């Protein structure tokens, strides 16, 4: 099975890039974030692709989707105690796949704004609720895979030196603790499993030549439960998609 995750930063603006990516990679599952369109405005011509489309959109902001070659048995668009329930940041499906019954989640975690702001506190609350939810569904002993923009760089190797500050959002000790709590529950970071010592990034600011100078952070991840992780041996970050004309500020992450 091949899977991928991508914060596309407006599906309507990057439609041609998305179509190119689907042709090039042909993933079985694609997790998308930051669609910036309502569910009814989904712009792909579904009949021309082999995918089922599961979309939880929102006008102008947020929005998540899962493109799946397998038809979903169940679709969920929220989780208990989510403090951002009015924002489209979560979609979950269950499917019978080539590797058995699987649960898939596309996640777009809040950025958090300035450290110690109300938005930052909401981000931490979002993660507390998410961790509680994952504890519940982890007990089902299913294959669970999450693809998302977690807006947290979990380790120093995932952060360019220019961001290594306790006051930099996505890099604080509090945020790293939340991400590591998820990994310590028995989830595996598929990119890091395949590339244990490689420093690469998945997000770069549009400004100040950040991409050209490779000043970024690895905040987009594919994580899998132990039951699912064994099916994936390779993973890479598709820098080529970030180098295209008018790209997203994020690059896709692929695993197979």
Secondary structure in CASP SS format (residue, H / E / C, confidence):
PFRMAT SS
TARGET T0000
AUTHOR 0000-0000-0000
METHOD secondary structure of the structure
MODEL  1
X C 1.00
X C 1.00
X E 1.00
X E 1.00
X E 1.00
X E 1.00
X E 1.00
X C 1.00
X C 1.00
X C 1.00
X C 1.00
X C 1.00
X C 1.00
X C 1.00
X H 1.00
X H 1.00
X H 1.00
X H 1.00
X H 1.00
X H 1.00
X H 1.00
X H 1.00
X H 1.00
X H 1.00
X H 1.00
X C 1.00
X C 1.00
X C 1.00
X E 1.00
X E 1.00
X E 1.00
X E 1.00
X E 1.00
X C 1.00
X C 1.00
X C 1.00
X C 1.00
X C 1.00
X H 1.00
X H 1.00
X H 1.00
X C 1.00
X C 1.00
X C 1.00
X C 1.00
X H 1.00
X H 1.00
X H 1.00
X C 1.00
X C 1.00
X C 1.00
X E 1.00
X E 1.00
X E 1.00
X E 1.00
X E 1.00
X C 1.00
X C 1.00
X C 1.00
X C 1.00
X C 1.00
X C 1.00
X C 1.00
X E 1.00
X E 1.00
X E 1.00
X E 1.00
X E 1.00
X C 1.00
X C 1.00
X C 1.00
X E 1.00
X E 1.00
X E 1.00
X E 1.00
X E 1.00
X C 1.00
X C 1.00
X C 1.00
X C 1.00
X C 1.00
X C 1.00
X C 1.00
X C 1.00
X C 1.00
X C 1.00
X C 1.00
X C 1.00
X C 1.00
X E 1.00
X E 1.00
X E 1.00
X E 1.00
X E 1.00
X E 1.00
X E 1.00
X E 1.00
X C 1.00
X C 1.00
X E 1.00
X E 1.00
X E 1.00
X E 1.00
X E 1.00
X E 1.00
X E 1.00
X E 1.00
X E 1.00
X C 1.00
X C 1.00
X C 1.00
X C 1.00
X C 1.00
X C 1.00
X C 1.00
X C 1.00
X C 1.00
X H 1.00
X H 1.00
X H 1.00
X H 1.00
X H 1.00
X H 1.00
X H 1.00
X H 1.00
X H 1.00
X H 1.00
X H 1.00
X H 1.00
X H 1.00
X H 1.00
X H 1.00
X H 1.00
X H 1.00
X H 1.00
X H 1.00
X H 1.00
X H 1.00
X C 1.00
X C 1.00
X C 1.00
X C 1.00
X E 1.00
X E 1.00
X E 1.00
X E 1.00
X E 1.00
X E 1.00
X E 1.00
X C 1.00
X C 1.00
X C 1.00
X C 1.00
X C 1.00
X C 1.00
X H 1.00
X H 1.00
X H 1.00
X E 1.00
X C 1.00
X H 1.00
X H 1.00
X H 1.00
X C 1.00
X C 1.00
X C 1.00
X C 1.00
X C 1.00
X C 1.00
X C 1.00
X C 1.00
X C 1.00
X H 1.00
X H 1.00
X H 1.00
X H 1.00
X H 1.00
X H 1.00
X H 1.00
X H 1.00
X H 1.00
X H 1.00
X H 1.00
X C 1.00
X C 1.00
X C 1.00
X E 1.00
X E 1.00
X E 1.00
X H 1.00
X H 1.00
X H 1.00
X H 1.00
X H 1.00
X C 1.00
X C 1.00
X C 1.00
X C 1.00
X C 1.00
X C 1.00
X C 1.00
X C 1.00
X E 1.00
X E 1.00
X C 1.00
X C 1.00
X C 1.00
X C 1.00
X C 1.00
X C 1.00
X C 1.00
X C 1.00
X C 1.00
X C 1.00
X C 1.00
X E 1.00
X E 1.00
X C 1.00
X C 1.00
X E 1.00
X E 1.00
X E 1.00
X E 1.00
X E 1.00
X E 1.00
X H 1.00
X H 1.00
X H 1.00
X H 1.00
X C 1.00
X C 1.00
X C 1.00
X C 1.00
X C 1.00
X E 1.00
X E 1.00
X E 1.00
X C 1.00
X H 1.00
X H 1.00
X H 1.00
X H 1.00
X C 1.00
X C 1.00
X C 1.00
X C 1.00
X C 1.00
X C 1.00
X C 1.00
X E 1.00
X C 1.00
X C 1.00
X E 1.00
X E 1.00
X E 1.00
X C 1.00
END
